Amino acid sequence: MEDLCAKFVSQKLSKVRWRPAPATALQPPELFATGSWDNEENKVSIWSVGAVESVSPNGEYQGEPQLLCDIRHYGDVMDMQFLDQERIVAASSTGSVTIFRHHQSNQTLSVSQKWERAHCHVDSDTSACGGASCTGVICKNPEIVTVGEDGRINLFRADRKQAVRTIDNADSSTLHAATLLRTTEILTVNSIGQLKIWDFRQQRNEPSQIFSLTGDRVPLHCVDRHPNQQHIVATGGQDGMLSIWDVRQGSMPVSLLNAHDAEMWEVHFHPSNPDHLFTCSEDGSLWHWDTSVEVSEKTSFLHQGGRSTFLSHSAVNQPNVNQSVVSAWLSNDPTKDRMEITNVIPNPTLSVNSVDVLGPCLVCGTDAEAIYVKRQLFA
């Protein structure tokens, strides 16, 4: 835990994102962005992870993140993604979507494009537009897809003032998050436990596939797609469960894993090492799920109907305890593989709202007004 660095920033952080590394880069990531929420004045900020010279001889990172620049953001930052090396797209609780440009020559941020009321509730009687949060953003330069609590899906281009396409009332419930599935397909999750695939090649404003959690319609808050196997998707929601889906088959999850004791806010496969997955929660924990290890059988399993659930996770909540749990992402045989879980933050307090991983590095943001940076995930 020595290389876990905490930086207190005097604002609640809703989102953290590493700046994507250039394709040729061999060095670990250097910059990340944060977005805040529930503060008198919210901000989008750019941080440096700290000077290279602050690495001790045994490789432990000693420096702390340094603020490079920030800019006011109107409303809570609900989601945030880098469009490229210089531009960041932020989704607001006001319903607007803003592209900020990071000027690295003089370390400033400016607004380069803004779509006001990208999401709003339209009054059927007066046609007035009331605010609705923009809850999720997908970036594939120059295209930007947004989803919101109004159930709308927008397709923007960074160089155009108007939306390229809008699917009004795409969902009758709140859309909480989305991920890019294939070049023309996105996958959304909503407040009644459904996943829906949308294909922008089709002119029909209807999903091409619908998946759902059975039984209780538990709201889903987050989704991520496996970087190499596009049919594998992970979701998390209000009950803290981690669900793994294979969108090629069936309409229900392949695995349901007991995870956090409260809402799961984000789930991320490691982009270049997807045997590793990361989840963070309202309960103050941040879990590193590792399916790459062979761990001896340590625990009892409940196994039924192709679904894997582990019975006890009390040990996982303790710092520095690795608990072996169910198998690799799509395995239906819980005796074949094992998974190791580590809680990255040693003393959980308030909600961990966001996590991002790139190369050997992890960053997360919390309601305890702290950023945590871990420089050696796989040490």
TAWOSUL-V117614 format. One record per helix or strand of 2 or more residues. SS is the DSSP state (helix for helix, strand for strand). FROM is the first residue (numbers start at 0). TO is the last residue. If there is no record, write none. Layout:
BEGIN
{{SS/FROM/TO} {SS/FROM/TO}}
END
This chain:
BEGIN
{{strand/3/7} {strand/12/17} {strand/30/35} {strand/41/47} {helix/51/53} {strand/65/72} {strand/76/81} {strand/86/91} {strand/96/102} {strand/107/114} {strand/119/121} {strand/128/130} {strand/133/139} {strand/142/147} {strand/152/156} {strand/164/166} {strand/174/181} {strand/184/189} {strand/193/198} {strand/208/211} {strand/219/224} {strand/231/236} {strand/241/245} {strand/254/256} {strand/263/268} {strand/275/280} {strand/285/289} {strand/300/303} {strand/306/309} {helix/314/316} {strand/322/324} {strand/338/342} {strand/351/357} {strand/360/365} {strand/369/373}}
END
